[in-house]
Amino acid sequence: MELSGLARLWTLDDVELLSSAYAIEEARRNLAVVRREALPRLARLAASVSTVDAPQTLKLPGNIRLESKDQPILLAAIHGKAEYLLTGDARHFEHLDGKRIKGVLVLRPAQYFGRRQQA
């Protein structure tokens, strides 16, 4: 069976998946409203990722503008020394698309998979 979307990430042997408790909780809240039946799947997937949260003292570089509710997502990726931040949140992260911030390259999932195919 061919997996689509982000679920394909869980099949990759050469990656370590990271998230933050903040991001997982945000996904849980969103699914509770729009796709309640997907909550058990989210719980299974979340249990198989490493979680990292940035300390309160970590701040974004001064030239990076991001709504306060989205800052913990990028800060956790930076703190966890992630190579990529994959986000489908085009509305809030679009201006960072393809940019590297403190070592973390912000990409849409399709861009990430496209890069993997080219490599």
Order of alpha helices (4+ residues) and beta strands (2+ residues): beta-alpha-alpha-beta-alpha-beta-alpha-beta-beta-alpha
